[in-house]
């Protein structure tokens, strides 16, 4: 169908609009008021549940990142024993002490 003619295009669009309005009116008449109330409440509760779950995970992750500080014994060990040159060097060269060297 060639819709280059303005009258034919206008008639086609008018027919589509009438069909859409008729379908919308039929679905609105078929739906009773209050039928979807329980479903929307259920969806709302599920969304709140997953929102709280995601918020809790984000909060737990950020708090765990704040707890790792530079005064942590593990970080102090890494800085003191491994930060000056690695485990292969002697204590005079900046490596770990003799008793701390791996076998």
C-alpha positions in Angstrom: 0.0 0.0 0.0 1.4 3.3 -1.1 0.7 6.0 1.5 2.1 9.0 -0.5 -1.4 10.4 -0.8 -2.3 12.6 2.2 -6.0 11.5 2.3 -5.2 7.8 2.2 -2.5 8.3 5.0 -5.0 10.3 7.1 -7.7 7.6 6.7 -5.2 4.9 7.6 -4.0 6.7 10.7 -7.6 7.4 11.7 -8.5 3.7 11.4 -5.5 2.7 13.5 -6.5 5.3 16.1 -10.1 4.1 16.2 -8.9 0.5 16.6 -6.6 1.5 19.5 -9.4 3.4 21.2 -11.8 0.5 20.8 -9.2 -1.9 22.3 -8.5 0.4 25.2 -12.2 0.8 26.0 -12.8 -2.9 25.8 -9.9 -3.7 28.2 -11.0 -0.9 30.6 -14.5 -2.2 30.7 -13.4 -5.8 31.3 -11.1 -4.8 34.2 -13.0 -4.4 37.4 -11.7 -1.8 39.9 -9.6 -3.2 42.7 -8.8 -6.5 41.0 -5.0 -5.7 40.6 -4.6 -4.3 44.1 -3.1 -7.4 45.6 -0.7 -7.9 42.7 0.6 -4.3 42.9 1.1 -4.7 46.7 3.0 -7.9 46.2 5.3 -6.3 43.6 5.8 -3.3 45.9 6.8 -5.6 48.8 9.2 -7.6 46.6 10.8 -4.4 45.4 11.2 -3.1 48.9 12.8 -6.5 50.0 15.3 -6.4 47.2 16.1 -2.8 47.7 16.8 -3.4 51.4 18.9 -6.4 50.5 21.0 -4.4 48.0 21.3 -1.5 50.4 22.5 -3.9 53.2 25.1 -5.5 50.9 26.4 -2.1 49.8 26.6 -0.9 53.4 28.4 -4.1 54.6 30.9 -3.8 51.8 31.7 -0.1 52.4 32.0 -0.7 56.2 34.4 -3.7 55.6 36.6 -1.4 53.4 36.7 1.2 56.2 37.8 -1.4 58.8 41.0 -2.2 56.8 43.4 0.3 58.0 47.1 0.8 57.8 47.4 -0.2 61.5 46.3 -3.7 60.8 48.9 -6.2 61.9 49.0 -7.8 58.5 49.6 -4.5 56.8 52.3 -3.7 59.3 54.0 -7.0 58.7 54.0 -6.5 54.9 55.3 -3.0 55.3 58.0 -3.9 57.8 59.3 -7.2 56.5 58.5 -7.2 52.8 58.4 -3.5 51.8 62.2 -2.9 51.9 63.4 -5.2 49.2 61.7 -8.5 49.3 62.3 -11.8 51.1 65.4 -12.8 49.2 67.6 -10.1 50.7 69.4 -10.2 54.0 68.5 -8.0 57.0 71.4 -5.7 56.2 70.3 -5.3 52.6 66.7 -4.5 53.6 65.1 -8.0 53.5 63.5 -9.9 56.4 65.5 -11.1 59.3 67.2 -14.5 59.3 64.5 -16.2 61.5 61.7 -14.8 59.4 63.1 -16.1 56.0 61.1 -18.9 54.4 62.8 -22.3 54.1 
